[in-house]
């Protein structure tokens, strides 16, 4: 693998890590377990989601995307910033499902 493509592949996860650290630094008194979960979620989401999303957009015919990988880096940063909130949302949904699976499915996940 050429060094240019390796660097381009590492930009989104690094941006995701920095975004997660930035967001977590503004939150007070978060347990270390949440820190680790949010950092891992930010890095993994930033590594996997942007290339898939950009490939899907290119397949759909979006011609305005730059080819230098800047969109992937920006998406990685945004996923990192949102990682603590995404983890919290999945946790809430998981707890609701664990409490009442049939009711959760019938309500389609929402409270009524």
C-alpha positions in Angstrom: 0.0 0.0 0.0 1.5 3.4 -1.0 2.1 5.8 1.8 -0.3 8.4 0.3 -3.3 6.0 0.5 -2.3 4.9 4.1 -2.2 8.5 5.2 -5.6 9.2 3.5 -7.1 6.2 5.3 -5.8 7.4 8.6 -7.2 11.0 8.4 -10.8 10.1 9.3 -10.0 8.0 12.4 -7.5 10.5 13.7 -10.1 13.3 13.1 -12.7 11.1 14.9 -10.4 10.6 17.8 -9.7 14.3 18.1 -13.4 15.1 17.8 -14.2 12.7 20.5 -11.5 14.1 22.8 -12.8 17.7 22.1 -16.4 16.8 22.9 -15.5 14.7 26.0 -13.3 17.5 27.4 -16.3 19.8 27.7 -18.4 17.2 29.6 -18.0 17.1 33.3 -17.5 14.0 35.4 -17.8 11.2 32.9 -16.7 7.8 34.1 -13.6 6.3 32.4 -15.7 3.5 30.9 -17.8 6.1 29.0 -14.6 7.9 27.9 -13.2 4.6 26.4 -16.5 3.7 24.8 -16.9 7.1 23.2 -13.3 7.2 21.9 -13.6 3.7 20.4 -17.0 4.5 18.9 -15.7 7.7 17.4 -12.6 6.1 15.9 -14.3 3.1 14.5 -17.3 5.0 13.1 -14.8 7.5 11.6 -12.9 4.7 10.0 -15.8 2.7 8.6 -18.7 5.2 7.9 -17.1 8.0 5.7 -15.7 5.7 3.0 -19.0 3.8 2.7 -21.0 7.0 2.7 -18.8 8.7 0.1 -18.8 5.6 -2.1 -22.6 5.5 -1.9 -22.8 9.2 -2.7 -20.5 8.8 -5.7 -22.6 5.8 -6.8 -25.7 8.0 -6.6 -24.1 10.5 -9.0 -23.0 13.3 -6.6 -20.4 15.0 -8.7 -19.4 17.8 -6.3 -17.3 15.6 -4.0 -13.6 16.4 -4.0 -11.2 13.5 -4.7 -8.6 14.6 -2.0 -10.3 12.9 0.9 -11.3 16.1 2.7 -14.9 15.0 2.9 -13.9 11.8 4.7 -11.8 13.7 7.2 -14.7 16.2 7.9 -17.1 13.3 8.4 -14.7 11.6 10.7 -14.4 14.7 12.8 -18.2 15.1 13.0 -18.6 11.4 14.0 -16.0 11.8 16.7 -17.8 14.9 18.0 -21.1 13.0 18.0 -19.7 9.7 19.4 -20.6 10.2 23.0 -24.2 11.1 22.0 -24.4 8.2 19.7 -23.2 5.8 22.4 -25.7 7.3 24.8 -28.6 6.9 22.3 -27.8 3.3 21.6 -27.5 2.6 25.3 -31.0 4.1 25.9 -32.5 2.1 23.0 -30.8 -1.1 24.3 -32.2 -0.6 27.8 -35.7 0.0 26.5 -35.5 -3.1 24.4 -34.1 -5.2 27.2 -36.9 -4.0 29.5 -39.8 -4.8 27.2 -38.8 -6.3 23.8 -42.4 -6.9 22.5 -43.5 -3.4 23.6 -40.4 -1.8 22.1 -41.1 -3.4 18.7 -44.8 -2.6 18.7 -44.1 1.1 19.5 -41.3 1.1 16.9 -38.9 2.2 19.7 -40.7 5.4 20.7 -42.5 6.3 23.9 -46.3 6.7 23.5 
